[in-house]
Amino acid sequence: MRRIIYLLVILITLKSYSQEININELNGDWVKFKIEMKDSSSLIDRFYKDSSYVNFLIKKNQLCTNNNPLFKKENSCINFSLNDNYIKTSEFAGYFIEKIKNDTLIITENIDNLEDDKIKRFYFIREQNKFEEFKNQQNGSTDQVAKPYYTPTLKSSLTLQLNNAFKEKHSNFKAKGTIIIDIKNKKIESSIYTSDTNDSTKIKRVISVLNESFSLWNLERFKDLETIKLPFVFRDEKTKTFRGITIVFFTNSYKKLDEIYGDDIYDIRDAKKFFNKGLKAYQKNDFEKAINFFTKSYNLDSVNIDALYNIAAIYYETGSLELACVNWKKLSELGQKRGISLLENHCLN
């Protein structure tokens, strides 16, 4: 009986651990240093990247997650129960603890009915250890540059301050700049060195808000420094669906602004429509249409690698092994273990 790969339900046999984890071992502030898929495939995700900042704060039976290294008050917290090596966060989801030793924590997601190449494995280290690692790289300099794991934090949202300053007078422009926090003299000097607007009043408004933000910064861990510098990119946006300001620190690349939102929501929506049309065409044995729809889906949303698997499965099922191999090769080049296995088993012998 024909089966398209996307529709396969794989029963995952979970390894049982005899080790019982003590909650006190888990408690603390953890930051991610690596992410991969559970089957060790390369990470392909709409929002997470291997360079993404991920922070888990575990205290008693509460797990707080945060993806913003500057503003930790945005923590999202949930209660959990600990059963041996399993952190249960809901009836259908949680995390398996693969390792906790020497200030290292490795956990994998557990989500009902998801295959291993859809489930993430997180590698964490104690936050203080990561902070000290970056601190030691500074060689005792009193003038330093902040990084996501080595930065002052904000007591309240700087983005909110900027939006309040602009009120309803938003327009479309971008800028790159730097904040220098003068810790010794308790002041901030900010600058914008490039922008795509000629309206100097907008630039002055941004600089004014940034320069007046000294009291918002928690500088306790950096009190021995004279200055710490934070590069940033900035965008003011006014469209039919959005009006507001976005600022991203630790970078001078405008591309980082787009990563805040993930991919284009309209492309994602259309990609899902084409994907569903592909499934329906497949069920009707209209394989040419199915391949066309899956191709359009993947072209609009490259995160949806199920479309590639489906294209390859149809080609393989209909006897076009060479074309199936082309798509398995694409998947193997994306670091997908299942794609690598299919390529090796069917195309390289």
C-alpha positions in Angstrom: 0.0 0.0 0.0 1.3 3.4 -1.0 2.4 5.7 1.9 3.6 9.3 1.5 6.3 10.0 4.0 4.5 13.0 5.5 1.6 10.7 6.6 3.8 8.1 8.2 3.3 7.7 12.0 6.5 6.5 13.5 6.3 4.9 17.0 9.2 6.3 19.0 10.7 4.0 21.5 12.0 6.2 24.3 15.2 5.1 26.1 14.5 4.5 29.8 16.9 5.9 32.3 17.5 4.4 35.7 19.0 7.7 37.1 16.6 9.6 39.2 17.1 13.4 38.9 17.0 15.6 42.0 15.1 18.9 41.6 18.0 20.7 43.2 20.3 19.6 40.4 18.0 21.4 37.9 17.4 24.6 39.8 19.2 27.6 38.5 19.8 29.8 35.5 20.7 28.0 32.2 21.6 29.3 28.8 21.7 27.4 25.5 25.0 26.8 23.7 23.7 24.4 21.0 20.5 23.3 19.4 19.9 20.4 17.0 17.1 18.0 16.2 16.7 14.9 18.3 17.9 12.6 15.5 21.0 14.9 15.2 19.8 16.5 12.0 20.7 20.2 11.5 18.2 22.6 12.9 15.6 23.9 10.5 13.1 26.0 12.4 11.1 29.2 11.8 12.2 31.0 14.9 15.1 29.1 16.5 18.6 29.2 15.0 21.7 27.6 16.5 22.8 31.1 17.3 19.5 32.0 19.0 19.6 33.1 22.6 17.6 30.7 24.8 17.4 31.0 28.6 15.8 28.5 31.0 15.3 29.6 34.6 14.3 26.6 36.8 13.2 27.2 40.4 11.4 24.6 42.5 8.7 23.3 40.1 8.5 26.3 37.8 10.2 26.6 34.4 10.6 30.1 32.9 11.8 30.6 29.3 13.3 33.7 27.8 14.6 34.5 24.3 15.6 38.1 25.0 19.1 38.5 26.7 18.4 42.2 27.5 14.9 42.1 29.0 14.4 39.1 31.2 11.2 40.3 32.7 9.5 38.9 29.6 9.9 35.4 31.1 7.1 33.0 30.3 6.7 30.6 33.2 4.9 27.3 33.5 4.6 24.8 36.4 6.1 21.3 35.9 6.4 18.0 37.7 9.6 16.0 37.7 9.3 12.2 37.3 12.7 10.5 37.2 14.3 12.1 34.2 11.1 13.6 32.7 10.1 17.3 33.1 6.3 17.1 32.5 4.9 20.5 31.4 1.5 19.4 30.2 -0.5 16.2 29.4 1.0 16.0 26.0 4.5 17.6 26.3 7.6 18.0 28.3 11.3 17.4 28.2 13.5 14.3 28.7 16.7 15.0 30.6 19.5 13.2 28.7 22.3 14.5 30.8 22.9 16.7 33.8 26.5 16.8 35.0 29.3 19.3 35.6 27.0 22.3 35.0 25.8 20.9 31.7 22.2 20.1 31.0 21.0 18.3 27.8 17.2 17.9 27.3 15.0 16.9 24.4 11.5 17.9 23.7 8.7 15.4 24.0 5.6 16.2 22.0 3.0 13.6 21.1 3.0 12.3 17.5 6.1 14.2 16.4 9.0 12.3 14.8 12.6 12.7 16.0 13.5 15.1 13.1 10.8 17.5 14.3 11.9 17.5 18.0 14.7 19.7 19.3 17.6 18.8 21.6 18.9 21.6 23.7 22.4 21.8 25.2 22.6 24.2 28.2 25.3 25.5 30.5 25.0 27.4 33.7 24.4 31.1 32.9 27.2 32.2 35.3 29.7 29.9 33.6 28.9 31.4 30.2 29.1 34.9 31.5 32.5 34.2 33.0 33.7 32.6 29.8 33.0 35.9 27.9 34.3 38.0 30.7 37.7 36.2 30.6 37.9 36.8 26.9 38.0 40.6 27.6 41.6 40.4 29.1 40.8 42.8 31.8 39.9 45.7 29.5 37.7 48.5 31.1 36.1 49.3 27.8 34.2 46.4 26.4 31.6 45.3 23.9 28.4 43.5 25.0 27.3 40.2 23.5 24.1 38.2 24.0 25.6 36.1 26.8 27.6 39.0 28.3 25.4 42.1 28.6 23.8 44.5 30.9 20.0 43.9 31.2 17.1 46.3 31.1 14.7 46.9 33.9 11.9 47.9 31.5 11.4 47.9 27.8 13.5 50.3 25.8 11.3 49.6 22.7 8.3 50.8 24.6 10.1 54.0 25.5 11.0 54.6 21.8 7.4 53.9 20.7 6.1 56.3 23.3 8.5 59.0 22.0 7.2 58.5 18.4 3.6 58.3 19.5 1.6 58.0 16.2 4.2 59.7 14.1 5.6 56.5 12.6 7.1 56.2 9.2 9.3 53.8 7.3 13.1 54.1 7.9 16.0 52.1 9.2 19.2 53.0 11.0 22.4 51.5 12.4 24.1 52.8 15.5 25.9 52.3 18.8 25.1 52.8 22.5 28.0 53.5 24.7 27.1 53.2 28.4 29.6 55.3 30.4 29.4 53.4 33.7 32.1 55.5 35.4 30.3 58.8 34.7 26.8 57.4 34.8 25.6 58.5 31.3 25.0 57.2 27.9 26.3 58.5 24.6 24.5 57.0 21.5 25.2 57.6 17.9 23.6 56.7 14.5 26.2 56.3 11.8 23.9 55.3 8.9 20.2 55.7 8.0 17.9 55.7 5.0 16.0 58.8 6.1 17.0 62.5 5.6 14.7 63.6 8.4 17.1 64.6 11.1 14.3 65.1 13.7 13.6 61.4 13.7 17.3 60.5 14.3 17.5 63.1 17.1 14.4 61.6 18.7 15.9 58.1 18.8 19.2 59.4 20.1 17.4 61.4 22.8 15.5 58.4 24.1 18.7 56.2 24.1 20.8 58.9 25.9 18.2 59.3 28.6 17.9 55.5 29.3 20.9 55.1 31.8 18.5 54.5 34.7 16.9 51.6 32.8 20.1 49.5 32.7 21.1 47.0 35.3 24.9 47.4 35.5 25.7 45.6 38.7 27.8 42.9 37.0 29.8 45.5 35.1 30.5 48.1 37.8 34.3 47.6 37.5 34.2 48.8 33.8 34.4 52.3 32.5 32.3 51.7 29.4 30.4 49.0 27.6 29.3 49.3 24.0 26.1 47.9 22.4 25.8 48.0 18.6 22.2 48.0 17.3 20.0 48.2 14.2 16.7 50.0 14.3 13.5 50.1 12.2 10.5 52.3 12.4 7.7 50.7 10.4 4.3 51.9 9.2 2.2 49.5 7.2 -1.5 48.5 6.9 -1.0 45.7 9.5 1.8 47.0 11.7 3.0 50.3 13.2 5.9 50.6 15.6 9.6 50.4 16.3 11.9 47.4 16.5 15.5 47.6 17.8 17.9 44.7 17.9 21.2 44.8 19.7 24.6 43.1 19.3 24.5 43.5 15.5 25.0 45.9 12.6 23.0 43.7 10.2 19.5 44.7 9.0 18.8 41.0 8.4 18.5 40.5 12.2 15.4 42.8 12.1 13.6 40.3 9.8 14.5 37.4 12.0 12.5 38.9 14.8 9.3 38.1 12.9 10.4 34.8 11.3 9.3 34.4 7.6 6.7 36.4 5.8 3.3 35.5 7.2 1.6 35.7 3.8 4.2 33.4 2.2 3.7 30.9 5.1 0.0 31.0 4.7 0.1 30.4 0.9 2.7 27.7 1.4 0.3 25.8 3.8 -2.5 26.1 1.2 -0.3 24.7 -1.5 0.9 21.9 0.8 -2.7 20.9 1.6 -3.6 21.0 -2.1 -0.6 18.7 -2.7 -1.9 16.2 -0.2 -5.3 16.2 -1.8 -3.9 15.8 -5.3 -1.8 12.9 -4.0 -4.8 11.2 -2.5 -6.5 11.4 -6.0 -3.4 9.9 -7.6 -2.8 13.1 -9.5 1.0 12.9 -8.9 2.0 15.6 -11.3 -0.2 18.2 -9.6 0.9 17.0 -6.2 4.6 17.5 -7.1 3.7 21.0 -8.5 1.9 22.0 -5.3 4.6 20.7 -3.0 7.3 22.5 -5.0 5.4 25.8 -4.7 4.9 25.2 -1.0 8.7 24.6 -0.4 9.7 27.6 -2.6 7.5 29.9 -0.4 8.5 28.3 2.9 11.9 26.6 3.0 11.3 25.6 6.6 8.7 23.1 5.4 11.0 20.3 4.4 8.1 17.9 4.5 7.3 19.2 1.1 10.7 18.0 -0.2 10.2 14.6 1.5 6.8 14.3 -0.2 8.2 15.2 -3.6 10.9 12.6 -3.3 8.4 10.0 -2.0 6.1 10.5 -5.0 9.0 10.2 -7.5 10.2 7.1 -5.8 6.8 5.6 -5.7 6.2 6.3 -9.4 9.5 4.8 -10.5 11.5 8.1 -11.0 14.4 7.1 -8.8 16.8 9.7 -10.3 14.4 12.6 -9.4 13.8 11.1 -6.0 17.5 11.1 -5.4 17.8 14.8 -6.4 15.4 15.7 -3.6 17.0 13.4 -1.1 20.3 15.0 -2.0 18.8 18.4 -1.2 17.7 17.1 2.2 21.1 15.6 2.9 22.8 18.9 2.1 20.4 20.5 4.6 21.9 18.1 7.2 18.7 16.0 7.5 19.6 12.5 8.8 16.5 10.8 7.3 17.4 12.4 3.9 21.0 11.2 4.2 19.8 7.6 5.0 17.4 7.6 2.1 20.1 8.9 -0.3 22.6 6.3 0.9 20.2 3.4 0.8 18.7 4.1 -2.6 21.0 6.3 -4.7 24.6 5.6 -3.7 24.7 1.8 -4.1 
